[in-house]
Amino acid sequence: MPMVRLQKYLSAAGVCSRRRGEALIRAGRVHVNGAIVAELGAKVDPERDRVAVDGIPVALGQKAVYIALHKPPGYVTSCRHPGKRIVLELVEVPERVFPVGRLDKDSTGLLLLTNDGRLHHRLSHPSFDHEKEYDVTVARPISDGALQRMAKGLPILNTRTRPAEVTRVSEKRFRIVLKEGRNRQIRRMVGRVGNEVVTLARIRFAGIRLGSLPEGAWRYLDDHEVEGLLDSMA
C-alpha cells in the first residue's frame, strides 16, 4: 500500500475531515509510532505505522460510504420491513449502509445513507441542530397567519415544536426549515392550522441538497460534501 498524507489517513479512518486533521496535526495531537508529528506534509504507511490522536489509536476499517438518495413515495425508511418496499432496495452497493433519519412512506426527497456510525449518530440526533429543509404543498390556500404559527412553534405530541424558518412559495406551497424531526411533524403542524399536506419533499439535509437528482436515483456524495459533513463532527 502506498504512503499517504497523514491528514488524508485521518479522514479515511473517519476521524475527521482533512481540514480538521490539519488542525489536529498543527496542535501536536497526532502521534505516529509514539512520536508527535506536527508537519502537514508528513506521510504514513497505513499497513505499518501506528497512528493515534490524543493517545487513542486510529486504524483504517471498512470503506466509509456516503450516499444521497431521492426517495420516491411508497418506500419505507427502514433496513427491514416485511411486506413493504424499503429504501435499501433502491441502492446497490457492496457495503451495508443505513438510512440517516426518516422520511415517512408518503414523503419524497433527499435521504442520506451511510455506514459511518459516528456520523449517523450526529446527523440523526436532534441535539446537534442540523437543518432539514422541505418543500410542502397543501390542499387549500394557506394564510400568512398559519405560516407564522408554524414558524413560531405549535403543540404536537405533548410538546411544542421548535421555531422554524417558513417561506411562502405560492398560495398552496411553502418551504420550511426544521432543526428537529418528530414523527410526521410537518403533517401534524399543517393539520394544527386546519389544512392538509398533499406533497412533502425534503430538498436539503445539513449542507447536502437534493438538486436535480431524479426520483428513485442515488449518487455518492462528492469530496466537498463529505468534508462538510465530517467538519460538523469536529
N, C-alpha and C positions, 0 to 999 in steps of 0.2 A: 504494500500500500504506500502511495507517495506521501511525502511530508506535506503538511497543511499548516496554514497560519493559525496561530493559537486562537484568535477571536473567531475564526471560521469553525474550528473544532468545538468551541464552547457553544456556538449557535447550533451546530449539527447534533450536539448532545442534548439540545433542548434546555440548556441552562438559561440562555438569554439571547437577545439579538446580537448581531456583530457589533453594532454601535455600543450597546451596553457592555459587551465583552471588552471592548477597547477601554472603557472607563474602569472596569474591574482590574484590567492589567495595569493601567497607569497608577491605580491606587495601591498596587502591591498586594492584591488579594488573591492572585493566582500563582500557584506553585507547580513547577514541573520537576518531577523526580526529587521532590523535597526542597527545591530552591525557588525563591521568588523570581519570577520573570516579569520585568516591567517594560520590556521593549515590544512595541507593536509589531515589529517585523519578525518576531520570533516564530519559528515553526516547530511542530512536534510530529513524531511518528505515532499515529493512532494505535499501532499494534505493540509498540514497545514502551513508550513514555507513559509515566504516571502523572496525571493531571488532577489538581484539586483546587477548589475555590473555597476560601475561608476554612481550609482544613478538611472539607468534605470531598471525597473522591468523585471524579467525573468520568464517565465512560460512555462510549457510543453504544447505543442499543439498537432497537429497530428503527428503520427509517421513519422520520416524522412526516405525516401526510396531512395536508390541509386542503379541504375541498369546499367549493361553493356549488350548491345545487339549487336549481329553480324548481321548487316543489309544485307539482300540479295538484288540483283538488282531488279528493278521494283517497289519498295516501296517508297512512298513519305514521306519525313521527315516533317510531319505535324500532328496536332491533328485532323484536319478535312479537307477533300478534296473530295467533292462529285465526284463519278465516278472513283476514284483512290484508290488503296490499300495504306494504311498508316501504318507506323511503329508501332503504338499503337495496331494494330490488332495482333501483334506478342507477346505482353506482357500481361499476365493475372495476374493482381494484384488488390486488392480491392481499393488501393489508386489511386488518379488521378495524374499521372505523366506527365512530359513534356520533349520533346527532348531537349538536350543541343546542340546548334549549328545546323548545317545542313550537310547532305550528299545528293548530287543530286540523282535523281531517278536511274541513271545507275551505280552509285558507290556503293561499298560494304564496309563492315568493321565495326570498333568499333563506336558505338553510345551510348552516356550516356543519361540516363533518370532519372529525379528526381522530387520530389515535394518540394524541398528546394529552395525557391525563391531567397534567397541571393546567394547561391552557383551557381544557374542557371545564375544569372547576372554576377558573377565573371568569370565563365568559358566561357560565351558567348561573353563577351566584349573584343575586341582586345587590349585595353589599358593595360590589365593585363598580356600580354605576355605568355600565356600558349602555350606550344608546341603541335603541332599536326603532327604526322609522317605518311607518306603514302608510299605504295608500288605501283609503276607505271610501266605498260608495254605499250610500244608504237609500232606503226605499222611497222616502219623501224628502222634500226640501228641508234642510236643517238650518235653524236660525242662528244668528250670531250669539245670542244668549246661550243656546245649547252648547255651542263650541266653547264658549267661555267657561261654562260649568265644568266641562270635561277637562279644560286646561287647569282649572283650579283644584280639581280633585273631587271624586264622588264616592259615596259609601257603597261598597260592594263586598260580599263575602265577609261580613262582620268586621270590616276595616275600611279605611279611606285610601283611595288611590293617591299616589304622589302627584305633585304638579307636573304637567306635561306641556310640551310645545305643540300647539294646534294651529294649522294654517288652512284656510279655505282654498279650494281649487275651483269649485263651481257650486251651484245651489244644492247639489246632492253628493258632493265629493269633497273630501278633506284629507290632509296628511297629519299624522300625529307621531310625535317622538316620545317614547317611554324610556324610563330607566328601571323598569321592573317588568315582570311578566307573570301576572296572576292568571289563573285558569280562565280562558275565554274572556280576558279582561276587556278588550275593546268592544266586543259584542255586548257584554254586560253594561258597559258605560253608555253605549248608544241606546240600549234598552231603557236605561235610567232617565234619559232625556226624551223618551217617547218615540223612538224611531227604531229602525231595524237594518242590520247590515245586509247588503246584497253581495258585495265582493270585498275581500280583505286580502291585501298583498303586502308582505314585508319587502321593502325595497333597499333597506340598509341595516347592517348589524355591525356595531362599532364603526370601524373605518372601511368596511367592506361593502361595496354597492352591488346590487343585482345587475344594473346596466342592461345590456341588450341580450343577456343570456336567455335562450329560448326555453319555454316551459318544458320541463322534463329533462333538460340537458344539465350537464355539470362540467366543471373545469377545476383544475388545480389553481390555488392561489399563486400569484406571482411573488417574486422575492420581496418586492416592496411591501406588498400586503402582509406577507408573513412577518417581515421585520416589524411592521406596525403592531401586529398582534403580540409579538414577543416583547416589544417595548412596554406594552400595557401590563406585563407581568413584573416589570422592574420595580 
